[in-house]
Amino acid sequence: MSTTTQTHGGGDEQVPASLFAAREKVYPKSVAGKYRKLKWIALVVLLAIYYVVPWIRWDRGPAAPDQAVLVDLAGPRLYFFFIEIWPQEIYYLTGLLIMAAIGLFLATSLAGRIWCGYACPQTVWTDLYVWIERKIEGDRSERIRLDKSPLSGAKVLKKLSKHLAWLVVAFLTGGAWAMYFTDAPTLVAGLFRLQIDELSLIFIALFTSTTYLLGGWAREQVCTYMCPWPRLQGAMIDEDSLIVTYESWRGEPRGAKRKSQDWDQRGDCIDCKACIHVCPTGIDIREGLQMECIGCGLCVDACNEIMTKISRPLNLITFDTHNNQVARSHGSTAHVRLIRPRTLIYGLIIVVLAGMMVAGLVFRPQLDISVLRDRAPLFVTLSDGDIRNGYTFKISNMTRYAKDYSLRLDGVAGATLAVVGQEDRVERIDLAARPDTVATYRIYVRAPARALASTSTPVTFTLTDKTTVGRGAPEEVDYHSVFIGPDK
């Protein structure tokens, strides 16, 4: 960073001229090898899952969406094959996110930033975009020359072709994402007819623009500056985590080697910088573990290529643990410890959370109620001296069949129930709920003043599914509330 001299009270002081550093564009070079092949496999599998899943069908019965994975905002429901999550069950999604976070901690403690290098959406789409760029503009040296060359027809054609291809991929990305929020065949048909709802159009435009910007332009800037994970990974790894490692004890001192020289008194690294040229974030792994390293292992493939050419042992750059590297530098070998306290703790948390969620899904009732007591006014004193409270009663019928229910109140002697709009006052009222809906009723509870022992009397609403009566224990659900009366 350049500095300028400023005078303060007769003295000179060196101060930074600017805190901004211009981006140095990274031109990743193509490479072949084991880890590059693994990245291609991960890319193909993950993109196939992303694009195919919205087209999988799942029969849920009449009048129900048949898309296997669907976020139905109009419903509103979250469908995942045989699992159906209602809005009030959002804690299942919370549990899933917590499990994903702990799973990321576990993966990082085992193998460093393996998620970042192979499965992160930013990595997957950036890999695809770089592949498109390489096919149109050429490999690293050709792209550098093209960017430095003066403007010409051929340069403009290549740049336009690349960006057009990027936009097509971005549009397909946004379109596929919108399919998770609406029926996929209906959405595609609407796109071809240019008849698409506003919400889907917003989703497609949003993900098209962000994919194009982040995958095409920002690239490593997202991993370095926008993503918080590089700053957290240091707390997740330890001396037994597998990370991309340069064997400095074997590679140093580095430097170019002539054919006439032997390997005595020098390291195996010939300072060819192949590891830097293939790195998608442009770092030098020989300087040690860095925040920008995404753990992809492409530098391992590049270095092994060079080691093969110069007839030196492979894996000068490799995936290894710190403890194993220390042991190998002293002529021995340490064992990779996958099972250790932190991995056991992470694994145990995942198992417990998964067990709780599965148990919750298996034993969750198909009937749920919520009761909201009126607060303005708290109660009404009627002309005959009775006290009346109002309640908003919601029945969640989580089945595909219409249901009839019976509601009673326990806790206040002589209390009667009435649905707003109906004149009948009875001890037990009948309610109905359509399939897969939330039925809402306004209910008045009326009780004699003498039956109230205090200002606030605990009461219990019991809702019974009438269709289950006579089939063993009828399905019932209780809701505890209070009945408010005047001061005694």
C-alpha positions, -999 to +999 in steps of 0.1 A: +000+000+000+014+034-009+019+061+017+019+098+018+038+122+042+017+146+063+031+172+087+016+174+122+031+200+147+064+202+128+069+164+124+064+142+094+041+111+097+037+083+072+000+075+066-017+052+042-028+068+009-057+044+005-072+015+023-086+000-009-068-026-029-079-034-064-089-070-072-063-091-088-083-113-112-077-150-108-073-172-139-075-208-128-057-232-151-072-265-161-058-296-144-064-334-144-062-357-115-080-375-087-094-344-070-104-327-102-123-359-111-140-359-077-151-323-082-166-331-116-185-360-101-198-338-073-208-311-098-227-335-120-245-352-091-254-321-073-267-303-104-287-334-114-303-334-079-311-297-081-327-299-116-344-333-113-360-332-078-388-307-087-400-332-114-404-361-090-441-369-083-456-381-051-493-391-047-509-375-017-545-381-026-572-360-042-569-321-042-533-323-029-501-313-048-483-343-063-448-327-064-425-347-041-406-316-028-426-284-027-427-252-007-463-243-011-466-206-001-503-204-009-511-235+012-490-228+032-472-261+035-438-277+031-439-310+014-410-335+014-421-368-001-443-384+027-436-355+052-459-326+053-450-296+075-476-270+086-467-234+095-470-241+132-445-269+129-417-247+116-396-261+145-389-291+123-373-268+097-353-252+126-342-286+137-331-295+102-310-263+099-294-270+133-285-305+121-271-291+089-249-266+108-236-293+132-230-316+102-209-288+087-190-286+119-184-323+118-173-323+082-149-295+088-134-311+119-128-343+099-116-329+065-113-291+067-133-271+042-145-301+022-180-286+019-166-254+004-144-273-021-170-298-033-206-291-023-211-254-017-235-239-044-210-211-049-183-236-057-205-258-079-218-229-101-184-212-102-168-244-115-195-246-142-189-210-152-151-214-153-156-245-175-178-224-199-152-196-199-124-220-206-143-236-235-149-202-252-118-181-243-092-209-238-071-219-208-053-197-183-026-182-206-050-176-235-075-159-212-048-136-198-036-127-234-072-121-244-079-097-215-046-078-222-052-076-260-068-045-276-105-045-284-113-064-316-142-082-332-129-116-321-125-104-285-160-089-284-175-121-299-158-143-273-169-121-244-205-118-256-207-156-262-193-163-227-217-139-210-247-151-230-238-187-219-235-176-183-269-159-185-285-190-199-271-211-170-282-184-146-318-184-160-319-222-158-308-219-122-334-193-113-361-213-132-352-245-113-353-227-080-388-213-087-399-249-094-395-257-057-422-231-049-447-240-076-457-270-097-428-276-121-447-287-152-471-258-148-443-233-144-424-246-175-456-245-196-463-210-184-428-199-194-432-213-229-466-194-232-451-163-215-478-166-189-462-167-154-473-154-121-456-124-105-440-143-076-424-169-098-411-142-121-395-124-091-378-156-079-365-164-114-352-129-118-336-128-084-317-161-088-308-154-124-291-122-114-274-135-083-261-166-100-247-145-129-231-120-105-217-144-079-207-173-102-195-152-131-181-120-117-175-123-079-162-159-077-135-161-051-145-128-037-176-145-023-155-171-005-130-146+008-151-116+018-188-124+017-189-159+033-184-160+071-173-196+072-135-190+064-134-170+096-150-197+117-132-227+103-102-222+126-124-231+156-136-263+139-103-279+129-075-293+151-042-312+148-060-343+135-082-326+108-073-336+072-064-304+054-045-295+022-009-294+033+024-285+018+052-307+031+078-280+037+101-304+055+104-322+021+100-293-003+124-268+011+147-252+001+128-247-031+140-233-064+145-240-101+166-271-109+189-277-138+192-312-153+229-312-144+220-307-107+212-335-083+187-335-054+212-333-026+210-302-004+177-290-019+140-297-016+116-313-041+097-281-049+111-266-081+090-234-076+070-239-108+039-222-093+016-249-108-002-251-075-009-213-076-021-213-112-048-240-107-060-225-074-096-211-078-088-185-052-053-177-064-034-185-031+000-201-026-006-232-004+031-234+003+026-204+027+005-226+050-032-229+057-050-197+047-085-183+051-090-183+013-082-220+008-115-239+000-099-273+004-106-285-032-073-303-037-066-291-072-031-280-061-025-316-051-033-327-087-011-300-102+018-308-080+016-345-086+017-338-123+050-320-119+064-346-095+057-373-121+075-353-148+106-348-126+105-383-112+101-373-076+077-389-050+041-378-052+021-358-027+045-330-020+011-312-015-014-335+000-044-340+023-029-347+057-032-339+094-008-316+113+002-344+137+009-368+108+031-341+091+051-336+123+056-373+127+066-378+090+091-349+092+108-369+119+107-402+100+077-418+116+040-420+108+010-410+129-025-425+125-054-404+113-078-401+142-113-397+128-129-406+162-120-380+188-139-359+214-151-331+191-163-355+163-180-377+189-198-347+203-209-334+169-220-369+159-240-374+191-257-340+187-268-350+152-281-384+163-301-369+192-316-342+170-324-367+143-340-390+168-361-362+183-373-351+149-382-386+137-400-393+170-419-361+166-429-369+131-440-405+139-460-396+170-474-362+160-512-360+161-533-355+130-554-331+150-543-298+166-561-269+183-553-235+195-575-212+216-571-174+219-591-158+246-606-123+240-587-096+259-610-067+251-632-070+270-619-096+294-654-106+303-690-095+299-716-095+327-750-104+312-784-091+324-791-123+343-758-121+362-740-148+342-704-141+331-694-146+294-659-150+279-651-150+242-626-173+225-612-178+190-610-215+184-588-230+155-589-266+145-561-279+123-573-309+104-541-325+091-559-353+071-572-355+036-607-362+049-635-340+063-638-343+100-667-338+126-657-329+161-673-325+195-661-298+219-667-296+256-654-275+285-643-287+319-634-266+350-665-245+356-698-260+368-728-251+347-708-235+319-724-236+284-709-232+250-723-214+219-709-207+185-711-170+175-741-167+151-760-196+167-785-193+195-781-227+211-762-228+244-752-263+252-726-282+273-711-298+241-711-283+206-704-299+173-678-284+149-665-295+115-633-290+096-627-295+059-598-317+047-563-302+051-575-269+065-576-248+096-612-242+107-618-211+127-647-205+151-657-178+175-671-194+207-688-179+237-685-196+271-712-186+296-710-195+333-730-186+365-712-160+386-716-182+417-696-210+400-665-189+398-642-193+428-617-166+418-611-140+392-592-164+370-605-200+368-585-227+349-605-245+323-598-272+297-613-274+262-615-310+250-620-317+213-630-352+203-629-366+167-664-381+163-653-404+135-630-423+159-656-429+186-664-466+189-630-476+174-612-480+207-599-449+224-613-419+205-588-393+193-589-363+216-569-332+222-569-309+252-562-272+254-558-254+288-570-219+292-586-196+318-621-182+324-620-146+337-647-131+360-651-101+383-632-097+415-645-116+444 
